[in-house]
Amino acid sequence: MDTIKKRENIEEKYTWNLAHIFETDNAWQTEYEAIENCLAKFDEFKDNLANEETLFTCLDANSDITMRASKIYVYANQKLHENMADTTAQGMSGRADNLMLKLNLATSFITPEILSLSNDKLN
């Protein structure tokens, strides 16, 4: 009967290469902090999306930060699934979940505010 090998006993060519997302956990940490620091700028957009330029800038910023936060989330959860007993990876995964919640909270005004705009304004 075959036994399940531990990750450290598996040839590297058969493991995930997360370096295309972040080279190191430190690079992940740096990006995590940068994203967290960007969240406050969404306060500037709140109640101002009727302005065409502000709406475009807000949507562009939302798209950018969502892509960046998604990389944080994917990297952390892939690290966790490499070894579910790794407490560092568990912490990173939890922090990534928390960051996504903060992002959703910071941008939660966007859809309702756009929906409140008239069709004429949106056209």
C-alpha positions in Angstrom: 0.0 0.0 0.0 1.3 3.5 -0.9 1.8 6.0 1.7 1.2 9.7 1.3 4.4 11.7 1.1 5.0 14.8 3.0 5.4 17.9 0.9 9.0 18.3 1.8 9.6 14.8 0.4 8.0 15.5 -3.0 10.2 16.6 -5.9 9.9 20.3 -6.6 8.7 19.8 -10.1 5.5 18.2 -8.7 4.7 21.1 -6.4 2.9 24.4 -6.9 5.2 27.3 -8.0 3.7 30.4 -6.4 6.6 32.6 -7.4 4.6 33.9 -10.4 2.2 35.4 -7.9 4.7 36.6 -5.2 8.4 35.8 -5.1 8.4 35.5 -1.4 6.2 35.7 1.7 7.8 39.1 2.4 6.7 40.4 -1.1 3.2 39.2 -0.2 3.4 41.1 3.1 4.5 44.3 1.4 1.6 44.1 -1.1 -0.8 43.3 1.7 0.2 46.4 3.6 0.1 48.5 0.4 -3.5 47.4 -0.3 -4.6 47.9 3.2 -3.3 51.5 3.0 -5.2 52.1 -0.2 -8.6 51.3 1.2 -9.1 54.6 2.9 -9.0 56.4 -0.5 -12.4 55.0 -1.3 -13.9 57.4 1.3 -13.1 60.2 -1.2 -15.4 58.7 -3.8 -18.4 58.1 -1.5 -21.4 60.3 -2.3 -19.5 61.6 -5.3 -20.1 59.1 -8.1 -22.6 61.3 -9.9 -19.5 63.1 -11.2 -18.4 61.4 -14.4 -14.7 61.7 -13.7 -15.0 60.5 -10.1 -17.1 57.5 -11.2 -14.5 56.5 -13.7 -11.6 57.0 -11.2 -13.5 55.0 -8.6 -14.3 52.1 -10.9 -10.7 52.0 -12.1 -9.3 52.0 -8.6 -11.8 49.3 -7.5 -10.8 47.1 -10.4 -7.1 47.6 -9.7 -7.3 46.9 -6.0 -9.7 43.9 -6.5 -7.1 42.3 -8.8 -4.3 43.0 -6.3 -6.3 41.7 -3.4 -7.3 38.6 -5.3 -3.6 37.8 -5.8 -3.1 38.1 -2.0 -6.0 35.8 -1.4 -4.9 33.1 -3.9 -1.3 33.1 -2.8 -2.2 32.7 0.9 -4.8 30.0 0.3 -2.5 28.0 -2.0 0.2 28.3 0.6 -2.3 26.9 3.1 -3.3 24.0 0.9 0.4 23.1 0.5 0.3 22.1 4.2 -2.8 22.7 6.3 -0.8 22.3 9.5 1.5 25.2 8.7 0.5 27.9 11.2 2.2 30.6 9.2 0.1 29.7 6.1 -3.0 29.6 8.3 -2.3 33.1 9.5 -1.7 34.4 6.0 -5.0 32.8 4.9 -6.9 34.4 7.7 -5.4 37.7 7.0 -6.2 37.4 3.3 -9.8 36.7 4.3 -9.8 39.7 6.5 -8.4 41.9 3.8 -11.1 40.8 1.4 -13.7 41.7 4.0 -12.1 45.1 4.5 -12.1 45.7 0.7 -15.8 44.7 0.4 -16.7 47.1 3.3 -14.6 50.0 1.8 -16.3 49.6 -1.6 -19.8 48.6 -0.5 -21.2 52.0 -1.5 -20.3 51.7 -5.2 -23.1 49.5 -6.5 -26.0 51.2 -4.5 -24.7 54.7 -5.5 -24.4 53.7 -9.2 -27.9 52.2 -9.1 -29.3 55.5 -7.7 -28.1 57.4 -10.8 -30.5 58.2 -13.5 -30.3 56.4 -16.9 -29.6 59.8 -18.5 -26.6 60.3 -16.2 -25.3 56.8 -16.9 -25.6 57.3 -20.7 
